[in-house]
Structures are given as C-alpha cells and as structure tokens.
Amino acid sequence: MKRWPFHGGVKLPGHKEESTTRPVEPAPLPKRLILPLSQHIGAPAEPVVAVGDKVLKGEVIAKAGGFVSAPVHASSSGTVTAIGEHPVPHPSGLSAPCITIETDGKDRCLKHKQQTDFRQLDPATIREQIREAGIVGLGGAGFPAFIKLNPGKPVNTLILNGAECEPYITCDDMLMRERAGEVLRGLLIIQHAVQAQRCIIAIEDNKPQAAHAMQHALQRLAADPIDIVTVPACYPAGGEKQLIKIVTGQEVPSGGLPIQIGVVCHNVATAAAVCRAVEHGEPLLSRYVTVTGSAVAEPRNLDVLIGTPVLELLNHCGTDFNNLEEVIMGGPMMGIALADHGVPLVKTGNCLLAVSRGEIEQRPSVMPCIRCGNCADACPVSLLPQQLYWHARSKDFDKIQEYDLFDCIECGCCAYVCPSNIPLVHYYRFAKSEIRSLQEQKRRADIARERHEHRERRLAREKAERAARHARKKPGTDDKAKKAAIQAALERARASKQGAPPDDV
Amino acid sequence: MLSAALALTLLALVFGLLLGYSSIRFKVEGDPVADKIDALLPQTQCGQCGYPGCRPYAEAIAAGEADINRCPPGGEQVIHALADLLGREPVPLDPERGEEKPPMVAFIDESDCIGCTLCIKACPVDAILGAPKQMHTVIAEECTGCELCVEPCPVDVISMIPVKEDIDHWKWPLPEQENGELS
C-alpha cells in the first residue's frame, strides 16, 4: 500500500526496548484512588456520590457535565472519603476537584449487563454505551470518544492509530501484542458505528511484534476491509493529521477536523476500551501505562486502575528516588513534568518517565536565534516556527495568529532541532494561553457591558415610571375627573331608583 | 459654450441628488469610533477614569477630550490597544487615576451584613443579590471587581479578594529570555 511522507519530522532514538521485555501485569490495588472530575476535554463531570458513600467497582461516581464531557466511574470498590481539590497532572501543578475513594481491597464489581452481538445494535445505541462508559481518546488528547463516532458525514476511511511515535512509550505496542483481538473487535464496532468504508491500522515499523500480533488476530477474524499498514518510524508520525497524511495522502485543512476529508482516527487503546464497553458493558476503569526511564529499576508496562497515585506505580517498578531528576507524564517530547508524585494517573496518562539526574545533560544555555531555518524544515505542520517565536516574544498576538499559531501541535520538533536551544514550544504555549485569556476577558467584558446597559435602561424606566406616578397624583385635572366620575355614579343610582322597580321585590 | 454649461449644471444636479440620497440612505447611527473604543475597554464600569462608566469615557476619547491612559483596570494592554486603534503613541498609565491591580472580586461577609441594599444600588452590573433586611451576596461570576460597592457599605463587610487561580485560567509564563540576547 502506498504511503505519503509528511513534511518535516525528526528521527529520534526509540528507547522502547527497555519496557517491552517484561510482560504486562496488573498494578497492585492502591489504598486510595483519586479520580479527577476533569480527565477529558470539555465540561468537568458532576459528582453523584457524597462523602461516606460505599461504591462498587464500575459504579458511576460523577455524571457527564454537558454534551462534550465524560462520566467518571469508581475503578475499585470502597468508600468515598473526600470530594474536593487535589493535585492533578497538569503543567501548572495546581489542584482540581477530585473524588477520593478509600479502597476496601475486595474489588467488588458492579454487575455488568450481558451484551448482544454489536452488529444487531444500531449506531446510536453503541454511541450511547460508549458515552456511558466514560471513554475518551486514550492517545493523549482525551476528547470524548462518542462524539467522534457521530461524524454526521459519510466516513470514507477509519484509521486506527497504533503508531506510538514518541520515544519511551510502549503501552500501545504492548496492548496490540497482548490484546490484539480486543483492539480488532473494537475497531469493528467503531466501523459499524460510523459505517466506514475501509479501515486502516497504522503501526510504526519499529513494532514488528505488534504488527504481527494484529495480523494474526486479523486472520482469525477474517474481517474484510481492514488493512494493516506499517509506517516508517519518524516523529511525529502518530500525530492525527500526520498519520492521515501518511496513509491517505490527504491533508486536513488548517483549523479543520479529519471528518472534513471523510476520515476518522482513533487510538488503539480507545478501540480496546470500546470493545470492553460494548461487549461486556464495562466502563473505562483501567489502562496500560508504561513506567520507564533511567531511574526505574524494572521498566515495564502495567495495567493500572484510573486514579492510582503515580507514586505507587513508581515504587512498584523500583524507582531510585535519591537519583531522581524529574517524573514526566507522557513522553519526553510532549509530556509534562509532575510537580507532585501524589497526583493520580488519569485516563490520558500513557507513560511515566522517571528521569535520573545524569540522564539529561545540564540544560544548555539558550542562545539568540540565528535564523538557520532548521525549525521550519522540521515542522510537521509546515509552519514558520521562527516567525511564531518572534511574534510570541514581542507579544504580538494578532500577527502570530496570522502565522497559524493554533495549527501548531506542540510536538517539539522545532525546539529539538534548534541549535540555539530556544524553548520554542514554550513560547507557543505562552502565546496560546495569552490569546485564550484575552478572548475570555473579551467575553466577560461583553457580558458586563450588556448587564450595565440593561441596568441603565432599567433605572431610566423606573425613573420614568416614578415621574408618571407623581404626575397622576397631582391635583387639578385629576380632581375634575374624579368629581365627574362621582357625579356619573350618582346619576346612575338616581336613574335606577326612578326606573321600573326590580322584579324580585 | 451653452451646451458645456448645461452639461456641467446637469452633472452637478445629478451628483448633488446622489449625495443627498446617500446621506439619508446610508446614515450611520451612533459614533463608530466610540463603539470601537468601547469594545476595547474592560467594562468594569468603575469610574476611575473620571467618567461615569466605560461608554462615556469611550465617547470622551472619541471626541478628543480625554487621553487614552485613564483606565487602571485595563492597564498597559488597553493603552496599547487604544494607541493601535487611534494611531497614537502609547503613554504610561496616569498615576492619578489609580494603579493596575491583579483581577479582584468583591466578597460580602454575610454574617455581618445588615441588609441595607446600599451596595446593590452601587453595583453597576447588578452583580449583588439581596433584598431589604435580607442578607446580600455577590454573584462572583458577574462581578467586574470595580470596588464601587466597598465604600457605601455602612458596616464595612465588603472586601476585595484576588481571583483564585485555577487550572482553567492558568497561563503559561513567558520563558526566560536567552543569555546572549541584546535587549
């Protein structure tokens, strides 16, 4: 099958072997589970339990807070001990609302309903099941999965993203090796839901075992329109738009979505979760997580309950805390450094990278931009990173948007190749968050203006009404009218007395 | 000679009618410059500029009566935006008008509120809820932080507290500038 290269990208050392030698095992049940209400893009979930409630594994503890939202389920049985702020994995290191469950160690499970064959279900029912299961894009973005299953347009190609291009991360690789059947059945369910004409499973060529396992499972299923495509290992081949370019040759328009060109893309782990949700009615309770890095004695993949504190996972894999520089959630290119090891693992957390002190050489000093253009060559979105950099530095937020800042996927290729070690992505993130904040300020100002104008109008109206009341009370014309009315009433009374007496007297 | 004069008169008449019609047909309501200025102001309606609200200040700027540096809540960012819009040089904030502060929100200590409604009357955006002899409270989401309610309170139970930083409103800081850069 033909493949189309995307612009730019970088070849990175994989560091994948470290964590793929040991089989995946379940992480031990933690004493406490911390479940953030916002583990997805969209409105935070709303708690439906109270402190002191007993919950079973799989029970809904927070319902979706809107259309673009996802519910949260208890990932083990126990007692709700707190609903409130707790540190979460976020670059700010700030806290966010979480539900804390003290586990009882019994892992008692809510009875899942028995499911029928998905082919007999209509797409709307499947979407509803996936929505209720709280499944979000497990590749990292965390967009509620059911929305992508309702494209509203005919789907030409459904792509299953098994590229996993970032160094160190191997959870999708191990998932495909160990649960290939589940991934494939999930793909078939998604295909049925979106009525896709053809399916492509894209796997980077540095994962031959995963590709082999998928091929094997495919032969057993004998599903027809599914192709397994190996793509050359080149970061960021696993980026949604880059992968679409590689396997279809089509480009997603700037600021647009893949569905505009008839493509839907899902991660392999999302497909596996979809399979469990539809076949067994099981919500998203756990995921594969790579725990690796030079500070980890036994790098491996674990099957982790959502909400498990990161510290327990690091301990389980033998992390040398004396020699620990930092822990990154995600990969070395796009991950975030964790300020606190007590944060929970969330639905989108694919990897914990524990970096030892010696591993990153002393952060090289930042030098001025020499306009070499390496960044523009490496940019997989064909942007002009140095122009973006200059405009971000000078806080020229109109100009930077003219250079399509919001098409930047923050992959870090430009910063990686920069000979002056400029933290370019950091500048773009700064500019993006400033622009979003200005938009928010504008929105609030507009509301305030409207409320102020409303109040002015109301005050003017009240003043006018008061004046009118005052005018009505004035003597003179009013008196005359009153007298006339009294006179008229007297006349009427007199007339009725003089007229025919009523019948009933 | 005569035909030329006639032709010119005719042309003048036609264009005159056209202009007259256009001035009625395409009449612009309001003051578009003041609208554009008003759109840039932060709409706190605090009156620190010396005008009774953002709109009057915008009209004063548009009329050339007020300088662009009288808005402390907008701070440097609004001065720059106004300078850009009006083609002027940015000037520093007028210190007589106050200083730029981090965003604040009013808070009423409800246990001591006597329900006098004076703050409700002072609030320019109707962000305080309450009734006579009933406890009042600030609708934090709608509060612009103008501080106009603080002064009228007879029992001094209204305080301005900084807006709490949360994940949704957190912003990436500007990276440290490079070593070798000439500033």
Boltz contact constraints between the chains, C-beta under 6 A:
constraints:
  - contact:
      token1: [A, 90]
      token2: [B, 167]
      max_distance: 6.0
  - contact:
      token1: [A, 92]
      token2: [B, 170]
      max_distance: 6.0
  - contact:
      token1: [A, 94]
      token2: [B, 167]
      max_distance: 6.0
  - contact:
      token1: [A, 96]
      token2: [B, 167]
      max_distance: 6.0
  - contact:
      token1: [A, 365]
      token2: [B, 179]
      max_distance: 6.0
  - contact:
      token1: [A, 366]
      token2: [B, 178]
      max_distance: 6.0
  - contact:
      token1: [A, 367]
      token2: [B, 178]
      max_distance: 6.0
  - contact:
      token1: [A, 367]
      token2: [B, 180]
      max_distance: 6.0
  - contact:
      token1: [A, 368]
      token2: [B, 178]
      max_distance: 6.0
  - contact:
      token1: [A, 368]
      token2: [B, 180]
      max_distance: 6.0
  - contact:
      token1: [A, 368]
      token2: [B, 181]
      max_distance: 6.0
  - contact:
      token1: [A, 423]
      token2: [B, 175]
      max_distance: 6.0
  - contact:
      token1: [A, 426]
      token2: [B, 175]
      max_distance: 6.0
  - contact:
      token1: [A, 427]
      token2: [B, 175]
      max_distance: 6.0
  - contact:
      token1: [A, 429]
      token2: [B, 172]
      max_distance: 6.0
  - contact:
      token1: [A, 430]
      token2: [B, 172]
      max_distance: 6.0
  - contact:
      token1: [A, 430]
      token2: [B, 174]
      max_distance: 6.0
  - contact:
      token1: [A, 433]
      token2: [B, 171]
      max_distance: 6.0
  - contact:
      token1: [A, 433]
      token2: [B, 172]
      max_distance: 6.0
  - contact:
      token1: [A, 437]
      token2: [B, 171]
      max_distance: 6.0
  - contact:
      token1: [A, 445]
      token2: [B, 42]
      max_distance: 6.0
  - contact:
      token1: [A, 445]
      token2: [B, 43]
      max_distance: 6.0
  - contact:
      token1: [A, 448]
      token2: [B, 43]
      max_distance: 6.0
  - contact:
      token1: [A, 448]
      token2: [B, 125]
      max_distance: 6.0
  - contact:
      token1: [A, 448]
      token2: [B, 144]
      max_distance: 6.0
  - contact:
      token1: [A, 449]
      token2: [B, 43]
      max_distance: 6.0
  - contact:
      token1: [A, 451]
      token2: [B, 125]
      max_distance: 6.0
  - contact:
      token1: [A, 451]
      token2: [B, 126]
      max_distance: 6.0
  - contact:
      token1: [A, 452]
      token2: [B, 45]
      max_distance: 6.0
  - contact:
      token1: [A, 452]
      token2: [B, 124]
      max_distance: 6.0
  - contact:
      token1: [A, 452]
      token2: [B, 125]
      max_distance: 6.0
  - contact:
      token1: [A, 455]
      token2: [B, 126]
      max_distance: 6.0
